[in-house]
């Protein structure tokens, strides 16, 4: 059987970090009765699919994103997998039938123009979304201030546009997932007892030239980061659990304490991640990211004598 995994590429995807993220989950999460999992910035969904496959005690799962086209993709994969697969096979055959790069580029630009009309049904919109994701430069998703997808053509020789096995397995898991579309704060009302929120918001840029958070026409700036922290306070006060990922500002500037100060009341870990989105190969490599949570006992603390963290647990 195929393994459920993201059906799209997504900058900042958590596929490589899943084991590290798992180690910092609440120590007893696998024993929560009727657990609820909420992901307000679902993105590519690597953590979602991991959690659903590894924690069968999750009985209620909710995903959300402000990107309407992305949410349409999740709904289409969940509700119309076979129709989507047929459509993706068709566009894949068309694209791969072109022998030269110029013809492929023209085809790509034509699909991009059609996608940006925003006058498509759910199957076509999702087909074009996945096609562009698989054939654009570096698998980026970026829009301009008008909301138009503007990533240039990628020079891939044999891209896999239709991954039928993954779509079918993702569809199976998504049958029991409620899909929401809107601001992250709108997810609070679906929380119940034994709830874990996992936040993977657009990352705070490490420099003015390293921003890849243009997933929507609205920028996720420092004011939005502060609003997210205030939402985490609300979650904590209500007695729910949360874990949050973001960039480590100290990677580029040791004096940048933005997150360390903002989340000083919580536990801050640092984990290693590889980032390969830079067009300049020499600027790719391993960076630390921060991981913040509001509970003390993690799965990591249960198997070692002292916490594997940069924070002090006080109970």
JORAFEN-V167400 format. One record per backbone hydrogen bond with DSSP energy under -0.5 kcal/mol. NH is the residue of the N-H (numbers start at 1). CO is the residue of the C=O. If there is no record, write none. Layout:
# JORAFEN-V167400
<<NH & CO> <NH & CO>>
This chain:
# JORAFEN-V167400
<<13 & 10> <17 & 14> <18 & 14> <18 & 15> <21 & 17> <22 & 18> <23 & 19> <24 & 20> <24 & 21> <25 & 22> <27 & 297> <29 & 26> <31 & 28> <32 & 29> <35 & 32> <35 & 57> <36 & 194> <37 & 60> <38 & 196> <39 & 62> <42 & 64> <45 & 42> <49 & 45> <50 & 46> <51 & 47> <52 & 48> <53 & 49> <54 & 50> <55 & 51> <58 & 55> <59 & 35> <59 & 57> <60 & 35> <61 & 176> <62 & 37> <63 & 178> <64 & 39> <65 & 180> <68 & 66> <71 & 67> <72 & 68> <73 & 69> <74 & 70> <75 & 71> <76 & 72> <77 & 73> <78 & 74> <79 & 75> <80 & 76> <84 & 80> <85 & 81> <86 & 82> <87 & 83> <88 & 84> <89 & 85> <90 & 86> <91 & 87> <92 & 88> <93 & 89> <94 & 90> <95 & 91> <96 & 92> <97 & 93> <98 & 95> <104 & 100> <105 & 101> <106 & 102> <107 & 103> <108 & 104> <109 & 105> <110 & 106> <111 & 107> <112 & 108> <113 & 109> <114 & 110> <115 & 111> <116 & 112> <117 & 114> <118 & 115> <125 & 121> <126 & 122> <127 & 123> <128 & 124> <129 & 125> <130 & 126> <131 & 127> <132 & 128> <133 & 129> <134 & 130> <135 & 131> <136 & 132> <137 & 152> <139 & 136> <140 & 137> <142 & 140> <143 & 214> <144 & 148> <147 & 144> <150 & 142> <154 & 135> <156 & 154> <161 & 159> <163 & 161> <164 & 162> <167 & 163> <168 & 164> <169 & 165> <170 & 166> <171 & 167> <172 & 168> <173 & 169> <174 & 170> <175 & 171> <175 & 172> <176 & 173> <177 & 174> <178 & 61> <179 & 177> <180 & 63> <180 & 178> <182 & 65> <186 & 183> <187 & 184> <188 & 185> <190 & 187> <191 & 188> <196 & 36> <197 & 241> <198 & 38> <199 & 197> <199 & 243> <200 & 198> <201 & 245> <210 & 207> <212 & 210> <215 & 213> <221 & 219> <225 & 221> <226 & 222> <227 & 223> <228 & 224> <229 & 225> <230 & 226> <231 & 227> <232 & 228> <233 & 229> <234 & 230> <235 & 231> <236 & 232> <237 & 233> <238 & 234> <239 & 236> <240 & 235> <241 & 195> <243 & 197> <244 & 292> <245 & 199> <246 & 290> <248 & 288> <249 & 247> <251 & 248> <252 & 249> <253 & 249> <256 & 253> <257 & 255> <261 & 257> <262 & 258> <263 & 259> <264 & 261> <266 & 263> <267 & 293> <268 & 266> <269 & 267> <269 & 291> <271 & 289> <273 & 287> <275 & 285> <281 & 279> <283 & 280> <284 & 281> <285 & 275> <287 & 273> <289 & 271> <290 & 246> <291 & 269> <292 & 244> <293 & 267> <294 & 242> <298 & 296> <299 & 25> <300 & 23> <302 & 298> <303 & 300> <304 & 300> <309 & 307> <310 & 268> <313 & 311> <314 & 312> <315 & 313>>
